[in-house]
Amino acid sequence: MNGFWIWWCRPVPRARPAKLSTAGRFLPQRNQDGTTLADDPTSTSRKRDAARTKATILRSAVAEFAQHGPAGTRVDEIAIRAGVNKSLIYQYFGSKQELYADVLADVLTRATEHFASLAQESVAASETETFQDKVGVFMRGHLRALDAMPEYPRLMAWENLEGGKTLAQPQVRRAFLALLDRLQQMLKGLADRGVKIADADPRHVMLSAMALNQYFVLFKTVSQDVLRVSDTEQGNRDSWVDFCSRMYGGLAR
């Protein structure tokens, strides 16, 4: 009985209260070895897993939005494609509209990277080349960029059909302005190399050349069913670029 009474009355160690920093915030609890929960390798692993999961969701969302557009895309289908629970999508991105904005920002950012190399090709073209040749270099490079990012022209077409409202979202606008800035640098580089265009705004020339290529890629069924040509057949692609380049040939002075 005395032994039980001694055990019952023993002092029980209390958990140390969390300390406050001078800024009034709680300091992290430390383990016996001095590490904190933030130092826990399992915590770092969880963060890496979360980043991978978020990237997988984003890739799946890019594919779904490009295929079905912002109105026709279902979050359930994105979850199935990504192999995740639908609740994770809302946890990481907030809403379908916010996810769509992140999709546009991601695609525009990657398009800017492609156009960066395209700008170098166009500007670095030999000074002895004609303006028509330079347009050809640009259009061939632009077609390669569209091949590498088939979701880019589709998403931009969907967004413009929807009125371009999502382009006003901060993260999308930043990415879009970066893309426009890259195109402006390309025009400036050509001007610095002595390329002058008569009676035409250089921006209109570039936008129309890009529009021709996007039509060539997006309206492939017209080419295949009506013109009996394929957008993937190299000979047809070369003929397309040569034809478009000749249209611009008379603009240089």
C-alpha positions as CSV (number, residue, x, y, z in Angstrom):
1,M,0.0,0.0,0.0
2,N,2.8,2.4,0.9
3,G,4.5,1.6,-2.4
4,F,1.3,2.4,-4.3
5,W,0.9,5.7,-2.4
6,I,4.5,6.7,-3.3
7,W,3.9,5.9,-7.0
8,W,0.6,7.8,-7.0
9,C,2.1,10.9,-5.4
10,R,5.2,11.0,-7.6
11,P,5.9,14.3,-9.4
12,V,4.6,14.2,-13.0
13,P,6.9,16.0,-15.6
14,R,5.0,18.7,-17.4
15,A,5.5,19.6,-21.0
16,R,7.5,22.8,-21.4
17,P,5.4,25.7,-22.6
18,A,6.1,27.0,-26.0
19,K,8.4,30.0,-25.8
20,L,7.7,33.3,-27.4
21,S,10.2,35.2,-29.5
22,T,10.8,38.9,-29.0
23,A,8.4,39.5,-31.9
24,G,5.7,37.7,-30.0
25,R,5.7,34.6,-32.2
26,F,6.0,31.1,-30.9
27,L,9.4,29.6,-31.3
28,P,9.6,26.1,-32.8
29,Q,9.7,23.2,-30.4
30,R,13.0,21.4,-30.4
31,N,13.8,17.7,-30.1
32,Q,16.4,16.4,-27.6
33,D,19.1,16.6,-30.3
34,G,18.3,20.2,-30.9
35,T,16.6,19.8,-34.2
36,T,13.1,21.2,-35.0
37,L,10.3,19.7,-36.9
38,A,11.4,21.8,-39.9
39,D,14.7,19.9,-39.8
40,D,12.9,16.6,-40.0
41,P,14.0,14.8,-43.2
42,T,10.5,13.3,-43.5
43,S,9.1,16.8,-43.6
44,T,11.4,17.7,-46.5
45,S,10.3,14.5,-48.3
46,R,6.7,15.4,-47.9
47,K,7.4,18.9,-49.4
48,R,9.1,17.2,-52.4
49,D,6.1,14.9,-52.8
50,A,3.7,17.8,-52.6
51,A,5.7,19.7,-55.3
52,R,5.7,16.6,-57.6
53,T,1.9,16.1,-57.0
54,K,1.2,19.8,-57.8
55,A,3.3,19.6,-61.0
56,T,1.5,16.4,-62.1
57,I,-1.9,18.1,-61.5
58,L,-0.7,21.2,-63.5
59,R,0.4,19.0,-66.4
60,S,-2.9,17.2,-66.4
61,A,-4.8,20.4,-66.2
62,V,-2.9,21.8,-69.2
63,A,-3.9,18.8,-71.3
64,E,-7.5,18.9,-70.2
65,F,-8.0,22.7,-70.7
66,A,-6.3,22.6,-74.1
67,Q,-8.6,19.8,-75.2
68,H,-11.9,21.0,-73.8
69,G,-11.5,24.7,-73.0
70,P,-12.1,26.5,-69.7
71,A,-15.9,25.9,-69.8
72,G,-15.8,22.3,-70.9
73,T,-13.1,21.1,-68.6
74,R,-14.1,19.1,-65.5
75,V,-12.1,18.9,-62.3
76,D,-13.0,15.2,-62.0
77,E,-11.3,14.5,-65.3
78,I,-8.2,16.4,-64.3
79,A,-8.0,14.3,-61.1
80,I,-8.4,11.1,-63.0
81,R,-5.7,12.0,-65.5
82,A,-3.4,13.1,-62.6
83,G,-4.2,10.0,-60.5
84,V,-5.1,12.1,-57.4
85,N,-8.1,12.8,-55.2
86,K,-10.1,15.8,-56.4
87,S,-9.8,17.4,-53.0
88,L,-6.1,17.8,-53.6
89,I,-6.7,20.0,-56.6
90,Y,-8.7,22.4,-54.5
91,Q,-6.2,22.2,-51.7
92,Y,-3.3,23.2,-54.0
93,F,-5.0,25.6,-56.5
94,G,-8.1,26.9,-54.7
95,S,-10.7,26.6,-57.5
96,K,-11.1,25.6,-61.2
97,Q,-10.7,29.2,-62.3
98,E,-7.5,29.7,-60.3
99,L,-6.2,26.4,-61.7
100,Y,-7.0,27.6,-65.2
101,A,-5.1,30.9,-64.6
102,D,-2.1,28.9,-63.4
103,V,-2.3,26.8,-66.5
104,L,-2.2,29.9,-68.8
105,A,0.7,31.4,-66.8
106,D,2.6,28.1,-67.1
107,V,2.0,27.8,-70.9
108,L,2.8,31.4,-71.6
109,T,6.1,31.2,-69.5
110,R,7.2,28.1,-71.5
111,A,6.2,29.8,-74.8
112,T,8.4,32.8,-73.8
113,E,11.4,30.4,-73.4
114,H,10.8,28.9,-76.9
115,F,10.5,32.4,-78.4
116,A,13.8,33.4,-76.7
117,S,15.7,30.8,-78.8
118,L,13.6,31.8,-81.8
119,A,14.6,35.4,-81.4
120,Q,18.3,34.5,-81.3
121,E,17.8,32.5,-84.5
122,S,16.0,35.3,-86.3
123,V,18.4,38.1,-85.2
124,A,21.5,36.0,-85.8
125,A,20.6,35.3,-89.4
126,S,23.2,36.4,-91.8
127,E,23.2,40.1,-92.7
128,T,23.4,39.1,-96.4
129,E,20.0,37.3,-96.1
130,T,17.0,39.1,-97.5
131,F,14.0,40.1,-95.4
132,Q,12.1,37.3,-97.1
133,D,14.8,34.9,-95.8
134,K,14.5,36.3,-92.3
135,V,10.8,35.8,-92.3
136,G,11.3,32.2,-93.4
137,V,13.7,31.7,-90.5
138,F,11.2,33.1,-88.1
139,M,8.3,31.1,-89.4
140,R,10.2,27.8,-89.4
141,G,11.3,28.4,-85.9
142,H,7.7,29.4,-84.9
143,L,6.4,26.2,-86.3
144,R,8.9,24.2,-84.3
145,A,7.8,26.0,-81.2
146,L,4.1,25.2,-81.9
147,D,5.2,21.5,-82.5
148,A,6.9,21.5,-79.1
149,M,3.9,23.1,-77.4
150,P,0.7,22.0,-79.2
151,E,-1.3,23.1,-76.1
152,Y,-0.2,26.8,-76.6
153,P,-2.2,27.7,-79.7
154,R,-5.2,25.7,-78.5
155,L,-5.3,27.4,-75.1
156,M,-4.8,30.9,-76.6
157,A,-7.6,30.2,-79.0
158,W,-9.9,29.1,-76.2
159,E,-9.0,32.1,-74.1
160,N,-9.7,34.5,-76.9
161,L,-13.0,32.8,-77.6
162,E,-13.9,33.3,-73.9
163,G,-13.1,37.1,-74.2
164,G,-9.5,37.0,-72.7
165,K,-10.7,37.6,-69.2
166,T,-8.2,35.4,-67.5
167,L,-5.3,37.2,-69.2
168,A,-6.0,40.0,-66.7
169,Q,-5.2,37.8,-63.7
170,P,-1.9,39.0,-62.1
171,Q,0.2,35.8,-62.7
172,V,-1.2,35.4,-66.3
173,R,-0.6,39.1,-67.1
174,R,3.0,38.9,-65.9
175,A,3.7,35.9,-68.1
176,F,1.9,37.4,-71.1
177,L,3.8,40.7,-70.8
178,A,7.1,38.7,-70.6
179,L,6.1,37.0,-73.9
180,L,5.2,40.4,-75.6
181,D,8.5,41.8,-74.3
182,R,10.4,38.9,-75.9
183,L,8.7,39.6,-79.2
184,Q,9.5,43.3,-78.9
185,Q,13.2,42.4,-78.4
186,M,13.1,40.3,-81.5
187,L,11.8,43.2,-83.5
188,K,14.4,45.5,-82.1
189,G,17.1,43.0,-82.9
190,L,16.0,42.9,-86.5
191,A,15.9,46.7,-86.7
192,D,19.4,46.9,-85.2
193,R,20.6,44.7,-88.0
194,G,19.3,47.1,-90.6
195,V,16.0,45.5,-91.4
196,K,13.5,48.2,-92.4
197,I,9.9,47.6,-93.4
198,A,8.1,50.0,-95.8
199,D,4.7,51.3,-95.0
200,A,3.9,48.6,-92.4
201,D,4.0,48.3,-88.6
202,P,6.6,45.6,-87.8
203,R,4.4,44.3,-85.1
204,H,1.6,43.7,-87.6
205,V,4.1,41.7,-89.7
206,M,5.1,39.5,-86.8
207,L,1.6,39.0,-85.6
208,S,0.3,38.1,-89.0
209,A,3.1,35.7,-89.6
210,M,2.3,34.0,-86.3
211,A,-1.4,34.0,-87.1
212,L,-0.7,32.2,-90.4
213,N,1.3,29.5,-88.7
214,Q,-1.3,29.1,-86.0
215,Y,-4.0,28.7,-88.6
216,F,-1.8,26.1,-90.4
217,V,-1.6,24.1,-87.1
218,L,-5.1,24.6,-85.7
219,F,-7.1,24.2,-88.9
220,K,-5.3,21.0,-90.0
221,T,-8.6,19.4,-90.9
222,V,-9.2,22.0,-93.6
223,S,-5.8,21.2,-95.1
224,Q,-6.3,17.5,-94.9
225,D,-9.9,17.3,-96.1
226,V,-10.1,20.2,-98.6
227,L,-6.5,20.8,-99.8
228,R,-5.4,17.2,-99.4
229,V,-2.2,18.1,-97.7
230,S,-0.9,17.3,-94.2
231,D,0.5,19.8,-91.7
232,T,3.1,17.2,-90.6
233,E,4.5,16.4,-94.0
234,Q,7.8,18.2,-94.3
235,G,7.5,19.1,-98.0
236,N,4.2,20.7,-97.4
237,R,5.5,22.6,-94.4
238,D,8.4,23.9,-96.4
239,S,6.0,25.0,-99.2
240,W,3.9,26.8,-96.7
241,V,6.8,28.7,-95.2
242,D,8.1,29.6,-98.6
243,F,4.7,30.8,-99.8
244,C,4.2,33.0,-96.7
245,S,7.8,34.4,-96.9
246,R,7.3,35.5,-100.4
247,M,4.2,37.4,-99.4
248,Y,6.3,39.5,-97.1
249,G,9.2,39.8,-99.4
250,G,8.1,43.1,-101.0
251,L,7.8,44.9,-97.6
252,A,11.5,45.3,-97.1
253,R,13.4,48.4,-98.3
